Structures are given as C-alpha cells and as structure tokens.
Amino acid sequence: MTYVIAQPCVDVKDKSCIEECPVDCIYEGQRALYIHADECVDCGACEPVCPVEAVFFESDLPGRWQGFHQSTVEFFETVGSPGGAASSGPYGHDSALVSALEPQGVAG
C-alpha cells in the first residue's frame, strides 16, 4: 500500500507535500503530482500538509477517485523509477485520466 494523490490536486499542484516528503518520491507531471509507490515509505508526512486534501492512503481513496490509483501506475510506466523526483525535474505529460480532465483551477 502507498499514498495516492487524487483529483483535487489537478491543476493546483501546491507542492507542500513535496517539501514534506523525506524520501523525494513525489513527482511532478504537467497538471498533477504523483507518488511513486516503490519509493514511498508510507510515513504520511504528505497527507496533512495538502491544502486541498488530495492525498489519501491507497485503501482510503474515496470511490469517486479510485481511478487515480491506476492513473499513478500508468504515469510511472512511462517515467520508470528515477530514484528521486528532485533530480528528474517536472515531466511534460500526465496519465490519460488527468490529461482528459477539464481544467480544474490555476496550475502552480
């Protein structure tokens, strides 16, 4: 199990979670942030700092956002396992689910 970032983050990307993450496992796509399941240590530091309440433990992901788990898997099928978000920089793409969403707010 791991944490998943859901729809409230799309086009917001506040990045408070990135600043709190002790293992640098939160990657930036074009419109959303993604937590790498293999790099996450399940510490939960990212969850309480999210101003839009978009971070959920995988088993607590609300039904309306269940697709964001697979969305994250899909994102990392393309990205792979770089071993740290800071050294890889932002990516210019997102998962198909995120890309298909109507604009949600102001990108950060």
N, C-alpha and C positions, 0 to 999 in steps of 0.2 A: 504494500500500500504506500501511497505517497500523497502529496498535496496537488491540487489541480486549480488553475486559475480559470474562472468562468466568465460569462458574457459581460458582467458589469465592468470589467477591465478594458474591453474592446474600445479602442479609440480614446481611452483615458490615459492608460499607462503611467500612473502616478510614480511608480518606481520606488516607493518607500520599502516595498518588500525586498527589492534588490539590495538596498542599503543595509537591511537587517540580516540577510542571508549569510550565515557563517561559512558556507561551502561554495558560494558562487554558482548556484545551479539554476538561476532564473534567467532565461534567455529572452531577448527582445526580438519579436517579429515586426513586421511593418505596422500592424494595427493592434497587436496584443502581446502579452508576456506569457511565457511558458516555463513550467518547472520540469526539469529533466529528472525523470523517475529514478534512473540509475545513479544519479549524483546526489539526490536529496537524502538527507539523513533523518527526515521526519521530526525535526526539532520543533517545528511550529512557530518559529520566530516571525515568519512572513504573515501569518494569518491575522494577528491582532493589529498590525500596523496598516493594513489595507484600508484606505479611506472609503472605498466603495463596496467593501465586504465581498470581494470577488474570489478570495482564497478559501478553499474547502479541503478537508481531509477527504480523500477519494470516496470513502464509504459514506460520507455526509453530504456529498454533492446533491443538491436538490434535483428532483426529477426533470424539471424543465431545462436543466443544463447538463444532463447526463452525457450528451454528445461531446462535451468539452474534454472528457477523458480521452475518447478516441481521437479528437482533434489534436490533442497534445502528442499522442502516439504518432499520428501522421506527420506532424511538424518535425519530430525528431527522426523520422525515417529519412527525411531529406537532409537534415542538419548532421545527423550522426551523433557521436559522443565526443565533442571537442575537449572536454575536460576542464571546463571553466568558461563562464559567459563573458567575463571581463576581457579575456584575450581574444575572443572571437568577434566581438562587436555586434551591432544590430544586424539582423538579416532583412533583406528586402522582400520577404514573402511571408505568408501565413498559411495555416491549414485551409482546406477548401471551405470548411464551416465558417471560419472567421472571414475569409475573403468574400463569401457570399452574403454576409450580413449588411444591411443598410447602415450607413454611418450612424454611430451611437453618440458621438459627442466630439470634444476637441482633443486631438492627439497631443500627447505630451512629450 
